[in-house]
Amino acid sequence: NLVGTQYPANGIVGLNCLFYNEAVVFSVKKSVRPHVLSWVPIGTIIAVVLRRGNAPVRMAEYLEFDWRANVLTSEIVKELSSRRHTADVKDRHVAIQALKDLVQSCGDYELRTNLPKDDKTLQKFLYSRKFDVAEAFNLLKNYYLYRKRNPDIFKNLSCDADDVHKALENGLPGVLSSKDRKGRCVLVLTGTNWDCSYSLLSIYRAILFCLEHLTDELHNQTNGFVIIVDWTEFSFRQSTNLKPSVLRLMIEGLQDCFPARFKGIHFIGQPWYVEAALTVIKPFLNEKIKERIYVHGNNLSTLHELVHKDILPAELGGEQPSYNPRSFLDALEVKTPKMAD
């Protein structure tokens, strides 16, 4: 433990360093209230200590705290992520090979033959399960079997598909250009943009297509996603298209099969009939996801406590211009090839 290190310039009274799950947790105290700063892999800290020789003083070069935001700045998040990735390269290769070995030794011929074996794909599943190889293997199997059971969801899953293209044109989903202050990618869905000329299943296909693209980025694999669903002025007629069977299919896919980490799901402006529809899905949510769902109603201030308004569009009470779905769609059309059926 490093305790009592003085930083008179910024008023920090103490700094604590604790080991937890192969990471170092830094926290600082200002007065008597602790604030968690960051999680940094032990390998990174050891490298810094050995190189610098004076961890309490030099650590200020790597950690910065914004007392107003109670989070790390985006620049520091990127720096920490970069150092973490560099320190973990050898471990990643070992884990990827271990996952390959599980696939190749699988007793089920169909799974052994058809499960992906390329490093890029396997890494996604490892990150989504915090490099627990056995859990990543189970997720990989779930994903393959889910795709096999639901071929229509994944058929022509690209911008070329009319329904996917239409949903993306309407910002269902939209993806904010800036990450939040914890480095997480933010997806936004605005209910009033849905004219119901295409189904909820089409919106789900668009979400999956976006996630397939976004999880190619190591930063998103590491830090995960935040989803904001704006139900403001969502009509009762629209709510009749929230089919329970499709909602359940979405939960199964995103919660139990897809290699992505969902760190927060925020509902705002939801009318009573949307709450009634969403009650149907609650039994199918695992406890971790339940704990990460936030229902704000019309209180945007509670949303801004968790997703700062400096990255949010004006319609979410943010400081950015109104969201334009076209910019993200244009980027997708350039970057993403047509996905195989």
C-alpha positions as CSV (number, residue, x, y, z in Angstrom):
1,N,0.0,0.0,0.0
2,L,1.1,3.5,-0.8
3,V,-0.7,5.7,1.8
4,G,-0.4,9.3,2.8
5,T,1.4,10.6,-0.2
6,Q,0.9,14.4,-0.3
7,Y,-0.1,16.3,-3.4
8,P,-0.6,19.9,-2.0
9,A,-1.2,21.4,-5.4
10,N,-4.5,19.6,-6.0
11,G,-5.6,19.0,-2.5
12,I,-5.3,15.2,-2.5
13,V,-4.9,14.0,1.0
14,G,-3.9,10.4,0.4
15,L,-3.3,7.9,-2.3
16,N,-4.0,4.2,-1.9
17,C,-2.8,1.3,-4.1
18,L,-4.6,-2.0,-3.8
19,F,-4.2,-5.3,-5.7
20,Y,-7.4,-6.8,-7.0
21,N,-8.0,-9.4,-9.8
22,E,-4.5,-9.0,-11.3
23,A,-4.9,-5.2,-11.5
24,V,-3.9,-2.3,-9.4
25,V,-6.8,-0.1,-8.1
26,F,-5.8,3.5,-7.4
27,S,-8.0,5.6,-5.2
28,V,-7.5,9.0,-3.7
29,K,-9.1,10.8,-0.8
30,K,-10.1,14.4,-0.8
31,S,-11.4,15.1,2.7
32,V,-12.9,11.8,3.7
33,R,-14.6,10.8,0.5
34,P,-12.7,8.2,-1.7
35,H,-12.8,8.3,-5.5
36,V,-11.7,5.4,-7.7
37,L,-9.3,6.7,-10.3
38,S,-8.5,3.7,-12.5
39,W,-7.7,0.1,-12.9
40,V,-4.2,-0.6,-14.3
41,P,-2.6,-4.0,-14.9
42,I,0.1,-5.0,-12.5
43,G,2.6,-5.4,-15.3
44,T,2.2,-1.8,-16.3
45,I,2.8,-0.6,-12.7
46,I,5.8,-2.8,-12.2
47,A,7.3,-1.5,-15.4
48,V,6.8,2.1,-14.3
49,V,8.2,1.4,-10.8
50,L,11.3,-0.3,-12.2
51,R,12.0,2.3,-14.8
52,R,11.2,5.4,-12.6
53,G,12.1,4.1,-9.1
54,N,9.8,6.5,-7.4
55,A,6.3,5.3,-7.9
56,P,4.4,7.8,-5.6
57,V,5.9,10.8,-7.3
58,R,6.1,9.6,-10.9
59,M,2.6,8.0,-10.9
60,A,1.2,11.5,-11.3
61,E,2.5,11.4,-14.9
62,Y,0.1,8.6,-15.7
63,L,-3.0,9.5,-13.6
64,E,-5.0,12.6,-13.8
65,F,-8.2,13.3,-12.0
66,D,-11.0,15.8,-12.8
67,W,-12.8,16.4,-9.6
68,R,-15.9,17.9,-11.3
69,A,-16.4,14.8,-13.5
70,N,-15.2,12.2,-11.0
71,V,-13.7,10.3,-13.9
72,L,-10.5,10.1,-15.8
73,T,-10.1,12.5,-18.8
74,S,-10.3,10.9,-22.3
75,E,-6.6,11.5,-22.9
76,I,-5.6,9.6,-19.8
77,V,-8.1,6.8,-20.6
78,K,-6.4,6.4,-24.0
79,E,-2.9,6.4,-22.5
80,L,-3.9,3.8,-19.8
81,S,-5.5,1.6,-22.4
82,S,-2.5,1.8,-24.7
83,R,-0.1,0.8,-21.8
84,R,-2.4,-2.0,-20.8
85,H,-2.6,-3.4,-24.3
86,T,1.2,-3.3,-24.6
87,A,1.7,-5.0,-21.3
88,D,-0.8,-7.8,-22.1
89,V,0.3,-8.7,-25.6
90,K,2.1,-11.9,-24.5
91,D,-0.8,-13.0,-22.3
92,R,-3.3,-12.3,-25.1
93,H,-1.3,-14.6,-27.4
94,V,-1.3,-17.4,-24.8
95,A,-5.0,-17.0,-24.2
96,I,-5.8,-17.0,-27.9
97,Q,-3.8,-20.2,-28.4
98,A,-5.5,-21.8,-25.4
99,L,-8.9,-21.0,-27.0
100,K,-7.8,-22.4,-30.3
101,D,-6.8,-25.6,-28.6
102,L,-10.2,-25.9,-27.0
103,V,-11.9,-25.4,-30.4
104,Q,-9.6,-27.9,-32.1
105,S,-10.0,-30.5,-29.3
106,C,-13.8,-30.1,-29.1
107,G,-15.6,-33.5,-29.2
108,D,-18.4,-32.2,-31.4
109,Y,-17.3,-32.5,-35.0
110,E,-19.7,-29.7,-36.2
111,L,-18.4,-27.3,-33.6
112,R,-14.8,-28.3,-34.2
113,T,-15.2,-27.7,-37.9
114,N,-17.3,-24.6,-37.9
115,L,-16.2,-22.5,-34.9
116,P,-13.9,-19.6,-35.9
117,K,-10.2,-20.0,-35.4
118,D,-8.7,-16.7,-36.5
119,D,-7.0,-14.6,-33.9
120,K,-9.1,-11.5,-34.5
121,T,-12.4,-13.2,-33.8
122,L,-11.2,-15.2,-30.9
123,Q,-9.8,-12.1,-29.2
124,K,-13.2,-10.5,-29.2
125,F,-14.7,-13.4,-27.3
126,L,-11.7,-13.4,-24.8
127,Y,-12.1,-9.7,-24.1
128,S,-15.9,-10.1,-23.6
129,R,-15.2,-12.7,-20.9
130,K,-12.2,-11.0,-19.3
131,F,-9.8,-13.6,-20.8
132,D,-11.5,-16.5,-19.0
133,V,-10.7,-19.0,-21.7
134,A,-13.4,-21.5,-20.6
135,E,-16.1,-18.8,-20.5
136,A,-15.0,-17.4,-23.9
137,F,-15.2,-20.9,-25.4
138,N,-18.8,-21.3,-24.1
139,L,-19.7,-17.9,-25.5
140,L,-18.2,-18.8,-28.8
141,K,-20.3,-22.0,-28.9
142,N,-23.4,-20.0,-28.0
143,Y,-22.8,-17.5,-30.7
144,Y,-22.4,-20.2,-33.4
145,L,-25.5,-22.1,-32.3
146,Y,-27.5,-18.9,-32.1
147,R,-26.6,-18.0,-35.6
148,K,-27.5,-21.5,-36.7
149,R,-30.9,-21.3,-35.1
150,N,-31.7,-17.9,-36.4
151,P,-30.3,-17.7,-40.0
152,D,-32.7,-15.0,-41.1
153,I,-31.2,-12.5,-38.6
154,F,-27.8,-12.9,-40.1
155,K,-28.7,-13.2,-43.7
156,N,-27.2,-10.3,-45.7
157,L,-26.3,-8.5,-42.5
158,S,-24.8,-5.4,-44.1
159,C,-25.6,-1.9,-45.3
160,D,-26.8,-3.5,-48.6
161,A,-29.8,-4.9,-46.8
162,D,-32.8,-2.5,-47.2
163,D,-34.1,-3.0,-43.7
164,V,-30.7,-2.5,-42.0
165,H,-30.0,0.6,-44.2
166,K,-33.4,2.1,-43.4
167,A,-32.9,1.6,-39.6
168,L,-29.4,3.1,-39.7
169,E,-30.7,6.1,-41.7
170,N,-33.1,6.7,-38.8
171,G,-30.3,6.4,-36.3
172,L,-31.5,3.0,-35.0
173,P,-28.9,2.7,-33.7
174,G,-26.8,5.8,-33.7
175,V,-23.2,5.9,-32.5
176,L,-21.8,9.0,-30.9
177,S,-18.5,10.3,-32.3
178,S,-16.9,10.7,-28.9
179,K,-16.4,8.0,-26.2
180,D,-17.6,8.7,-22.7
181,R,-15.2,9.6,-19.9
182,K,-14.5,6.0,-19.1
183,G,-13.6,5.3,-22.8
184,R,-16.9,3.5,-23.6
185,C,-18.6,3.6,-27.0
186,V,-22.1,5.1,-26.7
187,L,-25.0,3.9,-28.8
188,V,-28.2,5.9,-29.0
189,L,-31.7,4.8,-30.1
190,T,-34.4,7.4,-30.4
191,G,-37.9,5.7,-30.4
192,T,-39.7,8.5,-32.3
193,N,-37.5,7.9,-35.3
194,W,-39.1,4.5,-35.9
195,D,-41.9,4.8,-38.4
196,C,-42.7,1.1,-38.1
197,S,-42.4,0.5,-41.8
198,Y,-39.7,-2.0,-40.8
199,S,-39.8,-4.4,-37.9
200,L,-38.2,-4.5,-34.5
201,L,-36.2,-7.4,-35.9
202,S,-34.7,-5.1,-38.5
203,I,-33.6,-2.7,-35.8
204,Y,-32.0,-5.6,-34.0
205,R,-30.2,-6.6,-37.2
206,A,-28.9,-3.1,-37.5
207,I,-27.7,-3.2,-33.9
208,L,-25.9,-6.5,-34.5
209,F,-24.3,-5.1,-37.7
210,C,-23.0,-2.0,-35.9
211,L,-21.6,-4.1,-33.0
212,E,-19.9,-6.5,-35.5
213,H,-18.1,-3.4,-36.9
214,L,-17.5,-1.7,-33.6
215,T,-16.0,-4.7,-31.8
216,D,-13.3,-4.8,-34.4
217,E,-11.7,-2.0,-32.5
218,L,-9.6,-3.1,-29.5
219,H,-10.6,-0.1,-27.5
220,N,-14.3,-1.1,-27.7
221,Q,-13.4,-4.7,-26.8
222,T,-11.7,-3.5,-23.7
223,N,-13.9,-0.7,-22.5
224,G,-17.3,-1.9,-23.7
225,F,-20.5,-0.1,-24.6
226,V,-23.2,2.2,-23.2
227,I,-26.7,2.2,-24.7
228,I,-29.1,5.1,-24.3
229,V,-32.7,4.5,-25.4
230,D,-34.9,7.7,-25.7
231,W,-38.6,6.8,-25.5
232,T,-39.7,10.4,-25.4
233,E,-43.0,10.9,-27.5
234,F,-42.9,7.2,-28.3
235,S,-46.6,6.5,-29.2
236,F,-48.9,3.7,-28.0
237,R,-49.3,2.6,-31.6
238,Q,-45.5,2.2,-31.9
239,S,-45.3,0.2,-28.7
240,T,-47.6,-2.5,-30.2
241,N,-44.7,-3.3,-32.4
242,L,-42.5,-4.2,-29.5
243,K,-43.0,-7.9,-30.0
244,P,-42.2,-10.0,-26.8
245,S,-40.8,-12.8,-29.0
246,V,-38.3,-10.4,-30.7
247,L,-37.4,-8.7,-27.4
248,R,-36.6,-12.1,-25.9
249,L,-34.5,-13.0,-29.0
250,M,-32.6,-9.8,-28.6
251,I,-31.8,-10.5,-25.0
252,E,-30.7,-14.0,-25.7
253,G,-28.4,-12.8,-28.5
254,L,-26.9,-9.7,-26.9
255,Q,-26.7,-11.0,-23.3
256,D,-25.7,-14.7,-23.8
257,C,-24.2,-15.0,-27.3
258,F,-22.6,-11.8,-28.6
259,P,-18.9,-10.9,-27.8
260,A,-19.5,-7.4,-26.4
261,R,-19.5,-5.9,-22.9
262,F,-22.5,-3.7,-22.1
263,K,-21.6,-1.5,-19.2
264,G,-24.8,0.5,-18.9
265,I,-28.3,0.6,-20.5
266,H,-30.2,3.9,-19.9
267,F,-33.9,4.5,-20.6
268,I,-35.2,8.0,-20.7
269,G,-38.7,9.4,-21.2
270,Q,-40.4,6.1,-21.1
271,P,-44.3,6.2,-21.0
272,W,-46.2,3.7,-18.8
273,Y,-47.0,1.4,-21.8
274,V,-43.3,1.1,-22.7
275,E,-42.6,0.2,-19.0
276,A,-45.3,-2.5,-19.3
277,A,-43.8,-3.9,-22.4
278,L,-40.3,-4.0,-20.9
279,T,-41.6,-5.8,-17.8
280,V,-42.1,-8.8,-20.0
281,I,-38.3,-9.1,-20.6
282,K,-37.2,-8.7,-17.0
283,P,-37.3,-12.4,-16.1
284,F,-34.8,-13.2,-18.9
285,L,-32.2,-10.7,-17.8
286,N,-29.3,-11.9,-15.7
287,E,-28.4,-10.2,-12.5
288,K,-25.4,-8.3,-13.9
289,I,-27.4,-6.8,-16.7
290,K,-30.3,-5.9,-14.3
291,E,-27.8,-3.9,-12.2
292,R,-26.7,-2.0,-15.2
293,I,-30.1,-0.8,-16.4
294,Y,-31.0,2.7,-15.4
295,V,-34.5,4.1,-15.8
296,H,-34.3,7.9,-15.7
297,G,-37.8,8.9,-16.8
298,N,-37.7,12.6,-17.6
299,N,-34.8,13.3,-15.3
300,L,-31.9,14.0,-17.6
301,S,-29.7,15.1,-14.7
302,T,-29.4,11.6,-13.5
303,L,-28.3,10.5,-17.0
304,H,-25.7,13.2,-17.1
305,E,-24.2,12.0,-13.8
306,L,-23.4,8.7,-15.6
307,V,-22.9,9.9,-19.2
308,H,-21.6,13.4,-19.2
309,K,-23.4,15.9,-21.4
310,D,-20.2,17.1,-23.1
311,I,-20.5,14.2,-25.5
312,L,-24.3,14.0,-25.7
313,P,-26.4,15.6,-28.5
314,A,-28.7,18.4,-27.8
315,E,-31.8,16.2,-27.8
316,L,-30.4,14.4,-24.8
317,G,-29.7,17.6,-23.0
318,G,-26.1,17.5,-24.1
319,E,-23.7,20.2,-25.4
320,Q,-23.2,18.7,-28.9
321,P,-25.3,19.5,-31.9
322,S,-28.3,17.3,-32.8
323,Y,-27.3,13.8,-33.8
324,N,-26.9,13.3,-37.6
325,P,-27.2,9.5,-38.4
326,R,-25.8,10.1,-41.9
327,S,-22.2,10.6,-40.7
328,F,-22.0,7.2,-39.0
329,L,-23.8,5.4,-41.9
330,D,-21.4,6.9,-44.4
331,A,-18.5,5.6,-42.4
332,L,-20.0,2.2,-42.2
333,E,-20.6,2.0,-45.9
334,V,-17.0,2.8,-46.6
335,K,-15.4,0.6,-43.9
336,T,-17.5,-2.6,-43.7
337,P,-17.6,-5.3,-46.4
338,K,-20.7,-7.3,-46.9
339,M,-21.0,-10.0,-44.2
340,A,-21.2,-13.6,-45.3
341,D,-24.5,-15.4,-44.6
